[in-house]
Each structure stands twice: as C-alpha cells, then as structure tokens.
Amino acid sequence: PSFAAGNTTFLKPSPQCYFSSNLLVEICHAAGMPSEALQMCLPDLPLIKDVVSGPDVQVINFTGGVAAANSIGNLSGFKKLLFELGGNDPLIVMDDANINTAAKCVIAHRFSCSGQRCTAAKRVLVHKDVYDAFKEVLVTETQKLKTGDPLSDDTFVGPVVSAKAADEVMHRISNAVKDGAKILCGGTREGNIIFPTVLEN
C-alpha cells in the first residue's frame, strides 16, 4: 500500500529476520520497484530514534511488543502510527461448518510460518455437536505436516526464530498440560523445530 500510494518505504526488520527481509527487498527490486522507493537498514537503536522522530518520516507501521511501541509513540510526535501488538484471537467452528475445510483453515492459520505471525489463530473454539469429528480430522491432518528445512518446498513447519523462542513455546505447552490440557499430537522439539502440537482443554 505504501508504494502504491507513491511513498518511499524504509524497512527496519527484526535482526532475527534479516535474511527473509533482505530476500523480500531483492524480489521487489527485481520486479521493478525502484531501489529509492524501498530501502532496508538495520541501524543501531540510537539511530532508530533519529529515524522515528525525523521530519521526513510521516507514517510508522510497527509490529512487535508494547514496550517498543510505547517508545516509538513517545518519540514520533504527531505522525500517523499503525501498531500491531499481538492478540488472543480465536477461530470458531460452528455446527454447520464443513469439517475438512475448517480443519485445513485452522492448520493454515496456526501452523504456517511456524505460528510466528500476528494473524495466527491463538485458540480454536468448536461447537459441541461437531467437536469429536473435528478433533479427529484436525489431529490426523496435523500429523501429516512436514517439518524441517524452511527452504524445502515440501516443508510446512520450519524452526522458530531462536532457541529462546523454542524454549518459550515448550514452556507454554508444559504449563498448559499442568493446567489440565491434554496433548493430542506433537508437544516435542528437535532443535528449534517445535513439532505441530494440538492441545485439548
């Protein structure tokens, strides 16, 4: 949208996402987007403060945590701000749903990008009349997902971004089990790959 509206975009990705962000920029440039219209940089934090508060920047779009968003807000002055700070959005399956389609939808929303996106469904609420049938399909289809190298075309779930992130996911699974959840599939880890996990509560 920024480019379509005739703006120059300055992309500052998370340091953990450098390679994928750089590939995206290269693809955009190869497709004909002028290099002046899309630029990427990973400056030190003091320089980011200058960028955020600088008069040439009119809109800031940020995805991340609340602390960083508050800092950006305090530095930005009267710029337009668009923040995506996460959520706890559910995906709801009603009793008239197509069970197979619903299961595929859940898998796409929860497991693509290894679950590392703000739009990933966090919870699945299922009508009691279709619960058992849906659960069976969801677990069966989840167990078919290929894990491994994200550069492989047949891989659906690759590693999470860091060992710290993998530790956090496993910690949350463990806490969910302690609180009464049951692991229907997955729940294990190999390096930074968390095998697709379905928890029932």
Backbone as JSON, one array per atom type, in Angstrom:
{
  "sequence": "PSFAAGNTTFLKPSPQCYFSSNLLVEICHAAGMPSEALQMCLPDLPLIKDVVSGPDVQVINFTGGVAAANSIGNLSGFKKLLFELGGNDPLIVMDDANINTAAKCVIAHRFSCSGQRCTAAKRVLVHKDVYDAFKEVLVTETQKLKTGDPLSDDTFVGPVVSAKAADEVMHRISNAVKDGAKILCGGTREGNIIFPTVLEN",
  "N": [[0.81, -1.22, 0.0], [1.95, 1.24, 0.7], [3.84, 1.78, -1.33], [2.14, 1.76, -3.54], [0.75, 4.04, -3.08], [2.55, 5.93, -3.71], [4.69, 6.41, -2.04], [7.92, 6.47, -0.37], [9.46, 3.74, 1.17], [10.91, 2.77, 4.18], [12.4, 0.05, 5.47], [12.77, -1.58, 8.46], [13.7, -4.38, 9.68], [13.3, -6.98, 12.21], [16.32, -8.03, 13.8], [16.53, -10.81, 13.84], [15.21, -11.56, 11.6], [16.58, -10.95, 9.31], [17.56, -12.2, 6.87], [15.28, -13.22, 5.47], [13.87, -10.84, 5.17], [15.63, -9.32, 3.66], [15.66, -10.85, 1.33], [13.03, -10.44, 0.48], [13.11, -7.71, -0.15], [15.0, -7.76, -2.23], [13.53, -9.24, -4.14], [11.41, -7.49, -4.63], [12.81, -5.33, -5.77], [13.84, -6.62, -8.03], [11.49, -7.06, -9.35], [10.91, -4.63, -10.34], [10.49, -2.44, -8.68], [11.71, 0.68, -7.76], [14.93, 1.15, -6.32], [15.17, 3.34, -4.7], [12.66, 3.61, -3.7], [12.15, 1.58, -1.94], [13.86, 0.75, 0.81], [16.12, -0.95, 2.94], [17.36, -1.26, 6.23], [19.44, -1.94, 9.05], [19.9, -0.28, 11.51], [21.68, 0.82, 14.5], [20.06, 1.08, 17.72], [20.11, 3.79, 18.81], [20.2, 5.28, 16.42], [17.81, 4.58, 15.25], [16.03, 5.98, 16.81], [16.45, 8.54, 15.86], [15.46, 8.25, 13.28], [12.75, 7.63, 13.74], [11.85, 9.97, 14.97], [12.43, 11.85, 13.08], [11.75, 14.48, 10.68], [11.17, 13.73, 8.06], [9.86, 11.35, 8.0], [6.61, 10.25, 7.86], [4.64, 8.38, 8.42], [4.41, 5.59, 10.56], [4.63, 2.18, 10.71], [4.34, -0.49, 12.77], [5.15, -3.7, 14.0], [5.15, -5.65, 16.82], [6.26, -5.63, 20.23], [4.72, -4.21, 23.23], [6.32, -2.48, 24.79], [8.28, -1.48, 23.0], [6.56, -0.24, 21.21], [5.45, 1.78, 22.79], [7.73, 3.32, 23.19], [8.26, 4.17, 20.55], [5.93, 5.64, 20.11], [6.27, 7.71, 21.95], [8.41, 9.05, 20.85], [7.66, 9.84, 18.33], [6.12, 12.09, 17.86], [3.64, 13.89, 16.13], [3.04, 12.03, 14.14], [1.42, 9.66, 11.89], [0.45, 6.59, 13.23], [0.6, 3.08, 13.05], [0.02, 0.28, 14.72], [0.66, -3.13, 15.41], [0.25, -5.26, 17.87], [-0.05, -7.85, 18.69], [-2.33, -10.42, 19.95], [-5.2, -12.32, 21.08], [-6.75, -13.93, 19.44], [-9.56, -15.94, 18.57], [-10.42, -18.85, 16.59], [-13.42, -19.88, 15.34], [-15.44, -22.72, 15.13], [-18.43, -23.63, 13.87], [-21.55, -25.54, 14.22], [-22.53, -26.06, 11.7], [-20.43, -26.13, 10.01], [-18.14, -27.03, 7.34], [-16.31, -29.71, 8.02], [-13.79, -30.69, 7.14], [-12.79, -28.53, 5.65], [-12.73, -26.61, 7.65], [-10.79, -27.69, 9.38], [-8.51, -27.59, 7.75], [-8.34, -24.84, 7.5], [-7.78, -24.06, 10.13], [-5.25, -25.25, 10.45], [-3.77, -23.85, 8.5], [-3.95, -21.26, 9.52], [-2.79, -21.48, 12.05], [-0.35, -22.94, 11.96], [1.22, -22.18, 9.75], [4.17, -20.4, 8.77], [5.43, -21.31, 11.01], [3.79, -20.61, 13.07], [4.53, -18.08, 13.76], [3.35, -15.38, 13.47], [1.42, -12.43, 13.58], [-1.22, -12.69, 12.9], [-1.96, -15.27, 13.35], [-4.22, -17.76, 14.44], [-5.04, -18.07, 17.83], [-6.54, -19.64, 19.54], [-8.88, -22.34, 19.28], [-12.25, -22.64, 19.05], [-14.81, -24.9, 19.28], [-17.97, -26.05, 18.25], [-20.02, -28.13, 20.28], [-21.46, -30.17, 19.04], [-20.05, -30.95, 16.8], [-17.61, -31.44, 17.69], [-16.05, -33.85, 18.28], [-15.78, -35.05, 15.74], [-14.47, -33.02, 14.36], [-12.11, -32.78, 15.85], [-10.87, -35.26, 15.34], [-10.29, -35.08, 12.56], [-8.67, -32.79, 12.54], [-6.42, -33.54, 14.12], [-5.47, -35.75, 12.65], [-4.8, -34.53, 10.16], [-2.94, -32.66, 11.02], [-0.84, -34.27, 11.91], [0.18, -35.07, 9.51], [1.71, -33.02, 8.55], [4.68, -31.73, 7.15], [7.79, -31.27, 8.63], [10.84, -29.38, 9.0], [13.56, -28.22, 6.98], [13.1, -24.89, 6.15], [13.55, -23.92, 3.61], [12.97, -25.92, 1.91], [10.65, -27.04, -0.48], [8.56, -28.75, 0.25], [8.28, -28.51, 2.95], [6.26, -27.65, 5.66], [6.23, -26.71, 8.28], [8.75, -25.03, 9.73], [11.72, -24.17, 11.66], [11.37, -22.24, 14.72], [12.23, -18.8, 15.43], [14.44, -18.59, 17.14], [16.49, -20.19, 19.69], [15.67, -19.34, 22.18], [13.03, -18.58, 21.68], [11.98, -21.09, 21.04], [12.31, -22.37, 23.49], [10.45, -20.89, 24.98], [8.02, -21.58, 23.74], [7.88, -24.33, 24.34], [7.79, -24.15, 27.08], [5.31, -22.96, 27.45], [3.63, -24.96, 26.46], [4.13, -26.94, 28.36], [3.17, -25.68, 30.67], [0.47, -25.47, 29.97], [-0.3, -28.16, 29.98], [0.11, -28.74, 32.67], [-1.94, -27.23, 33.67], [-4.1, -28.69, 32.97], [-4.54, -29.31, 30.28], [-4.58, -31.55, 27.46], [-2.29, -33.26, 25.45], [-2.82, -33.86, 22.15], [-1.43, -34.35, 19.84], [1.98, -34.02, 18.74], [3.96, -31.72, 20.65], [6.62, -32.05, 21.08], [10.14, -31.42, 20.54], [12.78, -30.6, 18.28], [15.81, -29.4, 18.1], [15.36, -26.13, 17.07], [12.9, -26.6, 16.07], [9.54, -26.94, 16.68], [7.39, -29.51, 16.92], [4.28, -29.75, 15.19], [1.62, -29.06, 17.27], [-1.29, -30.07, 18.98], [-3.45, -29.11, 21.44], [-5.81, -30.11, 23.85], [-8.47, -28.87, 25.75]],
  "CA": [[0.0, 0.0, 0.0], [2.81, 2.42, 0.77], [4.4, 2.01, -2.66], [1.03, 2.07, -4.45], [0.34, 5.41, -2.82], [3.61, 6.83, -4.15], [5.61, 6.74, -0.94], [9.16, 5.75, -0.15], [9.35, 2.91, 2.38], [12.14, 2.4, 4.88], [12.11, -1.19, 6.18], [13.69, -1.94, 9.53], [13.22, -5.66, 10.21], [13.95, -7.52, 13.4], [17.62, -8.65, 13.44], [16.37, -12.25, 13.62], [14.53, -11.79, 10.31], [17.34, -10.23, 8.29], [17.71, -12.88, 5.58], [14.0, -13.24, 4.76], [13.53, -9.46, 4.82], [16.51, -8.92, 2.57], [15.18, -11.55, 0.13], [11.83, -9.74, 0.06], [13.53, -6.45, -0.79], [15.62, -8.11, -3.51], [12.46, -9.64, -5.06], [10.7, -6.26, -5.02], [13.66, -4.59, -6.7], [13.91, -7.39, -9.28], [10.19, -6.93, -10.01], [10.81, -3.31, -10.93], [10.35, -1.36, -7.72], [12.97, 1.42, -7.68], [15.64, 0.98, -5.05], [14.93, 4.51, -3.86], [11.31, 3.52, -3.14], [12.15, 0.6, -0.86], [15.2, 0.61, 1.36], [16.16, -1.69, 4.2], [18.54, -0.97, 7.03], [19.41, -2.4, 10.43], [20.74, 0.64, 12.29], [21.67, 0.67, 15.95], [18.88, 1.68, 18.32], [20.14, 5.26, 18.87], [19.88, 5.84, 15.1], [16.38, 4.37, 15.02], [15.35, 7.09, 17.47], [16.5, 9.68, 14.94], [14.55, 7.96, 12.16], [11.37, 7.73, 14.23], [11.5, 11.36, 15.3], [12.81, 12.71, 11.97], [10.63, 15.14, 10.0], [10.89, 13.15, 6.74], [9.01, 10.18, 8.2], [5.24, 10.72, 8.14], [3.82, 7.27, 8.91], [5.2, 4.49, 11.12], [3.88, 0.93, 10.85], [5.19, -1.3, 13.63], [4.65, -4.95, 14.55], [6.07, -6.07, 17.88], [5.82, -5.59, 21.61], [4.15, -2.98, 23.77], [7.37, -1.58, 25.26], [8.85, -0.79, 21.83], [5.51, 0.63, 20.66], [5.38, 2.97, 23.65], [8.91, 4.13, 22.9], [8.02, 4.8, 19.25], [4.89, 6.64, 20.29], [6.82, 8.86, 22.68], [9.4, 9.74, 20.03], [7.2, 10.12, 16.98], [5.42, 13.36, 17.71], [2.28, 13.83, 15.59], [2.99, 11.17, 12.96], [0.42, 8.6, 11.87], [1.01, 5.36, 13.78], [-0.17, 1.86, 12.89], [0.7, -0.71, 15.56], [0.11, -4.47, 15.57], [0.95, -5.67, 19.08], [-0.45, -9.2, 19.07], [-3.71, -10.6, 20.35], [-5.57, -13.67, 21.52], [-7.91, -14.13, 18.59], [-9.99, -17.32, 18.39], [-11.05, -19.32, 15.35], [-14.62, -20.55, 15.84], [-16.02, -23.71, 14.23], [-19.83, -23.83, 14.23], [-22.06, -26.89, 13.96], [-22.85, -26.25, 10.28], [-19.18, -25.97, 9.25], [-17.54, -28.15, 6.62], [-15.27, -30.1, 8.97], [-12.49, -30.79, 6.47], [-12.35, -27.17, 5.33], [-12.42, -25.94, 8.92], [-9.51, -28.2, 9.87], [-7.46, -27.01, 6.89], [-8.27, -23.42, 7.84], [-7.08, -23.98, 11.41], [-3.84, -25.58, 10.2], [-3.16, -22.74, 7.78], [-3.88, -20.08, 10.38], [-1.99, -21.69, 13.26], [0.97, -23.54, 11.79], [2.06, -21.56, 8.72], [5.24, -19.55, 9.35], [5.7, -21.9, 12.32], [2.97, -19.92, 14.06], [5.18, -16.83, 14.14], [2.77, -14.23, 12.8], [0.42, -11.81, 14.45], [-2.57, -13.08, 12.49], [-2.19, -16.69, 13.64], [-5.27, -18.03, 15.42], [-4.43, -18.5, 19.09], [-7.41, -20.64, 20.15], [-9.93, -22.87, 18.4], [-13.47, -22.94, 19.79], [-15.57, -25.8, 18.41], [-19.32, -26.4, 18.72], [-20.0, -29.47, 20.88], [-22.06, -31.18, 18.16], [-19.09, -31.39, 15.78], [-16.29, -31.43, 18.34], [-15.3, -35.1, 18.12], [-15.44, -35.23, 14.32], [-13.46, -32.02, 14.01], [-10.86, -33.15, 16.51], [-10.26, -36.38, 14.62], [-9.74, -34.59, 11.3], [-7.58, -31.85, 12.82], [-5.24, -34.28, 14.57], [-4.98, -36.55, 11.51], [-4.17, -33.64, 9.18], [-1.76, -32.05, 11.66], [0.23, -35.26, 11.95], [0.72, -35.22, 8.15], [2.51, -31.85, 8.18], [6.12, -31.97, 7.03], [8.65, -30.33, 9.34], [12.23, -29.43, 8.57], [14.22, -27.07, 6.37], [12.1, -23.99, 5.57], [13.85, -23.66, 2.2], [12.47, -27.05, 1.14], [9.3, -26.75, -0.96], [7.53, -29.57, 0.88], [8.23, -28.24, 4.39], [5.17, -26.76, 6.09], [6.62, -26.12, 9.56], [10.19, -24.94, 9.94], [12.09, -23.8, 13.03], [11.05, -20.9, 15.2], [13.29, -17.86, 15.1], [15.62, -18.69, 18.02], [16.39, -21.18, 20.77], [14.88, -18.7, 23.25], [11.63, -18.7, 21.28], [11.61, -22.5, 21.17], [12.18, -22.61, 24.93], [9.21, -20.27, 25.42], [6.9, -22.39, 23.26], [7.83, -25.57, 25.12], [7.37, -23.75, 28.43], [3.86, -22.74, 27.43], [2.99, -26.27, 26.33], [4.26, -27.59, 29.67], [2.24, -25.02, 31.6], [-0.89, -25.83, 29.59], [-0.52, -29.53, 30.46], [-0.02, -28.64, 34.13], [-3.25, -26.62, 33.96], [-5.17, -29.61, 32.62], [-4.66, -29.59, 28.86], [-4.12, -32.85, 27.0], [-1.61, -33.2, 24.15], [-3.39, -34.81, 21.2], [-0.32, -34.71, 18.96], [3.09, -33.08, 18.86], [4.45, -31.48, 22.0], [8.05, -32.37, 21.17], [11.05, -30.43, 19.93], [14.06, -31.03, 17.74], [16.49, -28.12, 17.86], [14.39, -25.03, 17.16], [11.64, -27.02, 15.46], [8.51, -27.46, 17.56], [6.5, -30.31, 16.08], [2.93, -29.23, 15.28], [1.01, -29.53, 18.51], [-2.7, -29.79, 19.25], [-3.79, -29.26, 22.85], [-7.24, -30.15, 24.13], [-8.78, -28.45, 27.13]],
  "C": [[0.84, 1.27, 0.0], [3.35, 2.78, -0.61], [3.3, 2.42, -3.64], [0.56, 3.51, -4.28], [1.43, 6.42, -3.17], [4.61, 7.22, -3.08], [6.91, 5.96, -1.03], [9.04, 4.99, 1.17], [10.73, 2.56, 2.9], [11.81, 1.2, 5.76], [13.19, -1.46, 7.22], [13.18, -3.25, 10.14], [13.87, -5.99, 11.55], [15.28, -8.15, 12.98], [17.5, -10.14, 13.16], [15.78, -12.57, 12.26], [15.3, -11.17, 9.14], [17.28, -10.92, 6.93], [16.4, -12.9, 4.79], [13.59, -11.84, 4.33], [14.36, -8.97, 3.65], [16.09, -9.59, 1.26], [13.93, -10.87, -0.41], [12.18, -8.45, -0.68], [14.16, -6.73, -2.16], [14.56, -8.49, -4.55], [11.7, -8.41, -5.55], [11.51, -5.44, -6.01], [13.74, -5.29, -8.05], [12.61, -7.26, -10.07], [9.98, -5.54, -10.6], [10.61, -2.16, -9.97], [11.69, -0.63, -7.6], [13.63, 1.26, -6.32], [15.42, 2.16, -4.12], [13.58, 4.43, -3.16], [11.21, 2.53, -2.0], [13.59, 0.38, -0.41], [15.12, -0.12, 2.69], [17.46, -1.37, 4.93], [18.35, -1.54, 8.42], [20.31, -1.51, 11.29], [20.71, 0.31, 13.78], [20.49, 1.44, 16.54], [18.96, 3.21, 18.45], [19.8, 5.91, 17.53], [18.41, 5.66, 14.76], [15.58, 5.5, 15.67], [15.33, 8.32, 16.56], [15.55, 9.49, 13.76], [13.1, 8.17, 12.58], [10.94, 9.18, 14.45], [11.77, 12.32, 14.14], [11.63, 13.29, 11.21], [10.27, 14.52, 8.64], [9.98, 11.93, 6.82], [7.63, 10.65, 8.63], [4.33, 9.65, 8.71], [4.76, 6.17, 9.42], [4.27, 3.3, 11.32], [4.78, -0.04, 11.6], [4.47, -2.55, 14.08], [5.63, -5.43, 15.6], [5.43, -5.95, 19.24], [5.37, -4.22, 22.08], [5.24, -1.99, 24.18], [7.98, -0.79, 24.09], [7.83, 0.17, 21.23], [5.38, 1.91, 21.47], [6.55, 3.91, 23.39], [8.75, 4.87, 21.58], [6.99, 5.92, 19.38], [5.4, 7.9, 20.97], [7.77, 9.69, 21.82], [8.82, 10.33, 18.75], [6.53, 11.47, 16.79], [4.01, 13.13, 17.17], [2.19, 13.04, 14.29], [1.8, 10.2, 13.06], [1.09, 7.3, 12.31], [0.05, 4.2, 13.55], [0.59, 0.76, 13.62], [-0.07, -2.02, 15.57], [0.9, -5.11, 16.71], [0.51, -7.05, 19.58], [-1.9, -9.26, 19.5], [-3.96, -12.03, 20.81], [-6.82, -14.11, 20.76], [-8.26, -15.61, 18.44], [-10.45, -17.6, 16.96], [-12.21, -20.21, 15.79], [-15.19, -21.47, 14.76], [-17.45, -24.0, 14.7], [-20.32, -25.21, 13.79], [-22.43, -27.13, 12.51], [-21.61, -26.13, 9.39], [-18.85, -27.23, 8.45], [-16.3, -28.54, 7.42], [-13.88, -30.13, 8.33], [-11.94, -29.41, 6.14], [-11.95, -26.42, 6.6], [-11.07, -26.39, 9.47], [-8.34, -27.64, 9.06], [-7.25, -25.53, 7.21], [-7.49, -23.23, 9.15], [-5.58, -24.23, 11.22], [-3.13, -24.43, 9.5], [-2.96, -21.53, 8.68], [-2.95, -20.26, 11.57], [-0.56, -22.12, 12.96], [1.81, -22.93, 10.68], [3.0, -20.56, 9.37], [5.61, -20.03, 10.75], [4.93, -21.2, 13.43], [3.47, -18.54, 14.43], [4.63, -15.65, 13.34], [1.62, -13.72, 13.64], [-0.99, -12.25, 14.11], [-2.87, -14.56, 12.74], [-3.3, -16.84, 14.68], [-4.64, -18.59, 16.68], [-5.23, -19.62, 19.76], [-8.42, -21.11, 19.11], [-11.11, -23.26, 19.29], [-14.4, -23.72, 18.85], [-16.92, -26.14, 19.05], [-19.33, -27.86, 19.16], [-20.54, -30.55, 19.94], [-21.1, -31.71, 17.1], [-17.69, -31.56, 16.38], [-15.48, -32.69, 18.04], [-14.86, -35.31, 16.67], [-14.36, -34.25, 13.9], [-12.11, -32.38, 14.6], [-10.14, -34.26, 15.76], [-9.6, -35.91, 13.32], [-8.55, -33.68, 11.56], [-6.3, -32.58, 13.23], [-4.63, -35.09, 13.43], [-4.22, -35.68, 10.51], [-2.92, -32.97, 9.75], [-0.58, -33.01, 11.66], [0.86, -35.49, 10.57], [1.69, -34.09, 7.78], [4.0, -32.17, 8.19], [6.88, -30.88, 7.77], [10.07, -30.44, 8.81], [12.74, -28.12, 8.02], [13.18, -26.15, 5.73], [12.35, -23.66, 4.1], [13.4, -24.81, 1.29], [11.01, -26.8, 0.77], [8.23, -27.55, -0.24], [7.47, -29.4, 2.4], [7.1, -27.28, 4.7], [5.53, -26.04, 7.38], [8.13, -26.19, 9.71], [10.48, -24.56, 11.38], [11.51, -22.44, 13.41], [12.34, -20.09, 15.18], [14.55, -18.01, 15.95], [15.4, -19.79, 19.04], [15.56, -20.64, 21.92], [13.39, -18.81, 22.94], [11.14, -20.13, 21.43], [11.42, -22.88, 22.64], [10.84, -22.08, 25.45], [8.0, -21.08, 24.98], [6.77, -23.67, 24.09], [7.39, -25.3, 26.55], [5.85, -23.57, 28.49], [3.09, -24.05, 27.26], [2.99, -26.99, 27.67], [3.28, -26.99, 30.67], [0.79, -25.38, 31.28], [-1.23, -27.23, 30.09], [-0.7, -29.53, 31.98], [-1.39, -28.1, 34.53], [-4.41, -27.49, 33.49], [-5.33, -29.93, 31.15], [-4.09, -30.97, 28.53], [-3.48, -32.69, 25.63], [-2.19, -34.29, 23.25], [-2.38, -35.24, 20.15], [0.76, -33.65, 19.13], [3.57, -32.96, 20.29], [5.92, -31.79, 22.19], [8.86, -31.38, 20.34], [12.3, -31.1, 19.41], [14.81, -29.79, 17.32], [15.49, -26.99, 18.07], [13.08, -25.35, 16.46], [10.72, -27.57, 16.55], [7.52, -28.23, 16.69], [5.05, -29.84, 16.29], [2.14, -29.89, 16.41], [-0.45, -29.12, 18.61], [-2.96, -30.1, 20.72], [-5.3, -29.24, 23.02], [-7.48, -29.74, 25.58], [-10.3, -28.31, 27.25]]
}
